[in-house]
Amino acid sequence: MAALDLTIVSTALKAITSDLGRQELVPWTGSAYLLTACSFGTLYGKFAEIFGRKWVFLFALIAFELGSLICGVAPTMEILIIGRAVAGVGGGGLISMVVVIVSDLVVPQDRGKYLSIISVLYGFSSVVGPLMGGTFSDLATWRWCFFLNIPFGLVTMTIVLVFLKFPPVQGNISEKMKRIDVWGTITFFVASMTLLTPLQLGGSIFAWNSVPVIVMFAIAFVAFGIFGYIEERIATEPLVPLSMFRNLTVTALILISACMGACFFASMYFIALFFQVVNGDSAMQAGLKTSPLILGLVLSEFSGAQLLTKTGKYKYWFIIGPVLMTVGIALISILDTNSPTLMRMAFLFIYGVGVGSLMLMMVLTVQSAVERPMIPVVTSVSQTCQYLGGSLGVAILGTLFNNLVEKNISNNAILVQAMETLKKNGTIVDPTQVLDFLELLKTNKVVQNSGAAQAELVQQFMGAFHIAFLGLLPFTILMGLCGVYVVTRKIVIN
């Protein structure tokens, strides 16, 4: 449910804005969820240790359900955004807590079998989410994108309450509350919010060089510094023990997780955009055409889980994964309007195999690199860093792409003339919003030789896409370098 909630709204936004209005607030529908998911995600690891896995998981589930209900009944865009923020509070903990609980219940050698299912569902949601969002919007109402979570959540809640048994955590509620790293929690929340807000909204609501963006980045830098000092010098039970980063394997894996988030989220967005612009596909069709990537991810994760169970070794996956991702990115970047369907499918499949080779191994390896009591903390930190990396990757690639496509369009006489014609008729065009520009050229009859302008726009898009997509290569290279520092250990039954 939490993974699906990241993507299901994307194809329902048109119906949502048609019903609720306030088009200018649309970026917040996605940002509100990710902001709270990242900011609260790290807290769940330590809280699970203090209050117990079962009750912390139930808190996350209740928050997610409450947020979904608020979104489903929202009468205004503002209420919808509040609901998304509440859902993010729970969503940020659901995935990491499921991983922690599975790790508690299953011996290390068999974890791969179970965690591979979770990881596959996470990737699968990137395809199914847009399809379901569009289907609900077209055939019923966009509100079912959120109501859908409620029955599944209630069933999950019942199963957890009845069947999930953990030994009670020692101490009464007062003693447990005293164990919370209050100042560490506050400073981390401030730091993550002020870092993520400009990453999510920079270039859309705020210009990158605007005062709000610069101030928020400055506050984030100072807040993270204060947070580090509190965790190292003051907190008796730190939210994130910095000592774990002295383990080079943990540090390397956290960086790999952040780079994986950057590559996965950014690539999924721009691959879908490629199909929409070049092929004229809807968001649902574009999502379906990314299925070879998900197929590669699924096959590599399941095969990796089986090999891990038999051999207990994982080091070579941190070489294979970055290499295949690098090759896949380079191949995808050369796709164009004339690329055969089979070629597109093959390139996406190669990239998906690379992603799947690492996605599961990151979780298993980082857990095996620490002592058992540290598993909840290191799992939640790794998951949060993946979200942070995703925000950073989309921001960097989006900025690079926007600069390139704006330059390409401004140097194209046909497109400049088309923009001037539309402007004279009262329509201002943002050249970085390629899909909107393309739709205007298709539907607005005032532009002469509209067909030629559409063809030129697609060509300028591809020129920017070819270069911008290669912007993911530094992340895969860094992943490969970090993989060198992953200490080879055999995972055995504990």
Helices and strands as residue ranges (DSSP letters): H 2-5, H 13-20, G 23-25, H 26-41, H 43-51, H 53-73, H 77-105, G 108-110, H 111-139, H 144-147, H 149-163, H 173-178, H 182-201, H 211-229, I 230-234, G 242-246, H 248-278, H 283-289, H 291-311, H 317-332, H 341-368, G 372-374, H 375-410, H 413-424, H 434-443, H 450-469, G 470-472, H 473-483
